[in-house]
């Protein structure tokens, strides 16, 4: 068969020193991260007439005895003329990469304002710059009771999924700039949850939605990129809008959810000095706002991250990224300071 196979791969090492001050939740500590990054990979792009696809394996672990290999992506795309049909595991429409932050396995300001939804299973239709995907939904068997603060109670039950998670995007790229608009919706319920108010069993409905935008502008050797996102109950749908996990709905102790609004954004600026050297400065800010003002979980959680790095091309396919930055974890919904983490080091690839 006339099939084109194009193989690729890379090995990535993170070598960082970190200093962590956890304020109200723990002591100050320093540590060394000297690990093979879990997003090191090997893969292939395949094409045959109107069919194309990709398979990509993640190569993980660094202690010398690891056998941990995971499937990052595997999908096929059929071009039927008017559009495309994609089936498999790939980045969802709610994903756009702008930041080149290297720390924490190429964090890229994800969970600090950059939209990201992972690589779930999906069936997606594409028409030009528009994509609509029916995605594997995320659900939880329980929600923590946030009606009166931290009680240890949870809404345990059987999740019932009726529809898949729905995500869509529309974007275009030009010589000097590009943009992408994104949105998503997810719904499921937890059946037979026993009320703390009257002991009756109810179905608790969990609804999540999000909208986001992303853009990049080039000015000769310089560039500026920005992203913004708003969501309700983002964590319940795996839209990753909190580094500390305060973006999920809670339980009101009866038959409803205590919803959480999340919003944030990022800004990056960069300059390419030559084919061998470039610099980037970036930052992201995220807010999670519980809407239940009568509970003990009613404080906004605010976090941010800033960094400065340089990409040094040592040879074709070989580069080093020295980077310095900070993650500020802000407070939790009970208004306890979660501290911050300073880091200095480099990524090798």
URFEN-V868321 format. One record per residue. NEAR is the number of other ideal C-beta (glycine too) atoms within 10 Angstrom. Layout:
<<NEAR> <NEAR>>
//
This chain:
<<4> <6> <10> <10> <9> <10> <9> <12> <12> <14> <12> <19> <16> <24> <14> <20> <13> <17> <14> <17> <15> <15> <14> <12> <12> <11> <9> <10> <11> <9> <11> <10> <17> <11> <16> <17> <23> <18> <13> <19> <20> <16> <18> <15> <14> <16> <15> <12> <9> <11> <12> <18> <19> <20> <17> <20> <17> <18> <20> <18> <14> <14> <7> <5> <5> <11> <6> <9> <13> <11> <12> <20> <17> <17> <19> <15> <18> <13> <13> <9> <6> <8> <14> <17> <13> <18> <15> <18> <19> <23> <18> <27> <27> <29> <22> <24> <17> <22> <25> <20> <28> <28> <26> <20> <17> <19> <19> <21> <30> <22> <25> <27> <27> <31> <32> <21> <24> <17> <18> <19> <16> <22> <14> <22> <16> <17> <11> <11> <14> <15> <22> <16> <25> <15> <23> <15> <20> <19> <17> <18> <11> <15> <24> <18> <22> <25> <21> <15> <12> <14> <15> <6> <17> <16> <27> <14> <20> <11> <15> <13> <14> <8> <11> <17> <26> <17> <26> <18> <24> <16> <18> <12> <11> <9> <6> <11> <15> <17> <17> <23> <18> <25> <17> <26> <14> <25> <19> <22> <18> <24> <13> <12> <23> <13> <16> <16> <11> <9> <7> <10> <11> <19> <13> <22> <14> <23> <16> <27> <17> <24> <14> <29> <18> <24> <17> <20> <14> <16> <10> <8> <11> <12> <19> <15> <24> <17> <26> <17> <26> <16> <27> <19> <25> <30> <22> <25> <30> <21> <31> <23> <31> <23> <25> <17> <12> <26> <28> <23> <28> <24> <26> <23> <19> <16> <17> <16> <24> <23> <19> <29> <17> <25> <18> <26> <21> <27> <18> <23> <14> <21> <15> <16> <10> <8> <8> <12> <12> <20> <14> <22> <14> <24> <21> <28> <19> <28> <19> <27> <18> <22> <14> <20> <7> <9> <21> <16> <22> <17> <17> <15> <26> <15> <24> <21> <29> <17> <23> <14> <22> <17> <20> <14> <14> <11> <7> <7> <9> <11> <15> <16> <22> <15> <21> <16> <24> <16> <25> <18> <23> <23> <19> <19> <23> <14> <13> <12> <15> <20> <19> <18> <20> <15> <21> <14> <19> <18> <23> <15> <18>>
//
